[in-house]
């Protein structure tokens, strides 16, 4: 049930303090950056349009204005080709703009929130639950009512309690 007249794009441009993202999938390859993903797989350099994508500006503008954008990705090793791409190209590009990343590695431990969907949480007051098909194609975001807020805050808190900073994780496991 959608309870916000704002779209995901609107929220990403108008949140006040912080935007948190939980990523749970191993493959988002049909949801954007398709040409960059192909270049990565082919061993080619990053396409210029990937380096300067709109998301980089969105993050940079938000961070420069004192806002925080951060995310946790729940994953297990060995990494899929897509995760190798996302972490080595995407995360490093977005970190340069000011986004913060954390990894909750479930390779040798259980996922503490196995039922959590992908979502965005804005200013601890609005939740956008994201939907994807089995091929990693983004299907849309459903903004949920206040009655769901405590569950998603608990998901965020559980993920952050077990996650490690991406740079630390990458130094140990990066490719």
C-alpha positions in Angstrom: 0.0 0.0 0.0 1.6 3.3 -1.1 1.2 6.0 1.5 3.4 8.7 0.0 2.7 11.0 -2.9 6.5 11.3 -3.3 8.4 9.0 -5.6 11.7 7.4 -4.7 13.5 10.0 -6.7 11.6 12.8 -4.8 12.7 11.3 -1.5 16.3 11.0 -2.6 16.4 14.7 -3.4 14.3 16.0 -0.4 15.2 14.0 2.7 16.3 16.1 5.6 19.0 14.2 7.5 19.7 10.7 6.4 18.9 8.1 3.8 19.6 4.4 4.6 19.5 1.6 2.0 19.5 -2.1 2.7 20.6 -4.3 -0.2 19.9 -8.0 -0.1 20.3 -9.3 -3.6 23.3 -10.8 -5.4 22.3 -9.4 -8.8 20.8 -6.0 -9.8 22.3 -6.2 -13.3 19.0 -5.3 -15.1 18.3 -2.3 -12.9 20.8 0.3 -14.3 24.4 0.5 -15.3 23.9 -2.3 -17.8 26.6 -1.0 -20.2 29.0 -0.5 -17.4 28.4 -4.0 -16.2 29.1 -5.3 -19.7 32.3 -3.3 -19.8 33.4 -4.6 -16.4 32.8 -8.2 -17.6 34.8 -7.6 -20.8 37.7 -6.0 -18.9 37.2 -2.6 -20.4 37.6 0.7 -18.7 34.6 2.4 -16.9 32.4 4.2 -19.4 32.5 8.0 -18.9 28.7 8.1 -18.5 29.0 5.6 -15.6 31.6 7.7 -13.9 29.5 10.8 -14.0 26.0 9.2 -13.5 23.2 11.2 -12.0 23.5 9.3 -8.7 27.0 10.6 -8.1 25.6 14.2 -8.3 22.6 13.3 -6.0 25.0 11.8 -3.4 27.5 14.7 -3.7 24.8 17.4 -3.4 23.3 15.7 -0.3 26.6 15.1 1.5 27.8 18.6 0.8 24.6 20.0 2.4 25.3 18.0 5.6 23.1 14.9 4.9 24.1 11.3 5.2 23.5 8.5 2.7 24.6 5.1 3.8 23.8 1.5 3.0 24.4 -2.1 4.1 24.7 -4.9 1.6 24.0 -8.4 2.9 26.1 -10.9 0.9 28.0 -14.1 1.0 31.3 -15.1 -0.6 32.2 -16.1 -3.3 30.9 -13.0 -4.9 28.8 -13.1 -8.0 30.1 -11.3 -11.1 27.5 -8.6 -10.4 28.7 -8.1 -6.8 32.3 -7.9 -8.0 31.2 -5.1 -10.4 29.0 -3.3 -7.9 31.6 -3.3 -5.1 34.7 -2.6 -7.1 33.3 0.0 -9.5 30.0 1.3 -8.0 30.9 1.5 -4.3 34.3 3.1 -5.0 32.7 5.6 -7.3 29.9 6.5 -4.9 32.3 6.6 -1.9 34.2 9.3 -3.7 31.0 11.3 -3.7 30.4 10.8 0.0 28.2 7.7 0.3 29.0 5.3 3.1 28.9 1.5 2.7 28.9 -1.4 5.1 29.0 -5.1 4.4 27.1 -7.8 6.4 28.9 -10.9 5.3 26.9 -14.1 5.9 29.5 -16.5 4.5 30.2 -18.0 7.9 27.2 -16.7 9.9 23.5 -16.6 9.6 21.7 -13.6 8.2 20.2 -11.9 11.3 17.3 -10.5 9.1 16.5 -13.1 6.5 13.0 -11.8 5.9 14.1 -8.2 5.2 13.4 -6.8 1.7 15.5 -4.3 -0.1 14.4 -0.8 1.2 15.2 2.8 1.6 14.6 4.5 5.0 14.4 8.3 4.9 14.9 10.4 8.1 13.6 7.4 10.2 10.1 8.4 9.1 9.4 7.0 5.6 10.0 3.5 4.3 10.2 2.6 0.6 10.2 -1.2 0.2 11.7 -2.1 -3.2 10.7 -4.9 -5.5 12.8 -6.8 -8.0 12.2 -9.8 -10.2 14.4 -12.9 -10.3 16.7 -11.4 -12.9 17.5 -8.3 -10.9 15.1 -6.0 -12.7 13.8 -3.2 -10.5 10.0 -3.3 -10.4 9.2 -0.4 -8.2 9.0 1.0 -4.6 6.1 0.8 -2.3 6.0 3.4 0.4 4.6 1.9 3.6 2.6 3.4 6.4 3.8 4.3 9.9 2.7 1.0 11.2 5.6 -0.6 9.4 8.3 1.9 10.5 9.4 0.1 13.7 10.0 -3.2 11.8 12.2 -1.4 9.2 14.1 0.5 11.9 14.8 -2.8 13.6 16.1 -4.2 10.2 18.4 -1.3 9.8 19.7 -1.5 13.4 20.3 -5.3 13.2 22.1 -4.8 9.9 24.3 -2.0 11.2 25.1 -3.9 14.4 26.6 -6.8 12.4 28.0 -5.0 9.4 31.6 -3.8 9.0 32.7 -0.7 7.1 33.2 -1.5 3.4 36.8 -0.4 3.3 37.7 -2.8 6.1 35.8 -5.7 4.4 37.3 -4.8 1.0 40.8 -4.8 2.4 40.3 -8.4 3.5 38.1 -9.9 0.7 38.2 -7.5 -2.3 39.0 -8.7 -5.7 
